Amino acid sequence: MAQQELKNTKLDVHLDAIEKHKALLEKLHLDSNTRLDEITNSIERITLTLDEYLKVLGIP
């Protein structure tokens, strides 16, 4: 996989994680019965995808 393709893929995965987290927060706003472990898992996913994306960019 070319470097640019890898960057694009990692960015897309990260942006997808952000969108899913946003939807989860909106759900929490409307229905306070949303489990907080779902929110925690979502934040962890964002952190991991951001870390992977930054590594591809060469930022440790």
KALINRA-V361457 format. One record per backbone hydrogen bond with DSSP energy under -1.0 kcal/mol. CO is the residue of the C=O (numbers start at 1). NH is the residue of the N-H. If there is no record, write none. Layout:
CO	NH
CO	NH
This chain:
2	6
3	7
4	8
5	9
6	10
7	11
8	12
9	13
10	14
11	15
12	16
13	17
14	18
15	19
16	20
17	21
18	22
19	23
20	24
21	25
22	26
23	27
24	28
25	29
26	30
27	31
31	34
36	40
37	41
38	42
39	43
40	44
41	45
42	46
43	47
44	48
45	49
46	50
47	51
48	52
49	53
50	54
51	55
52	56
53	57
54	59
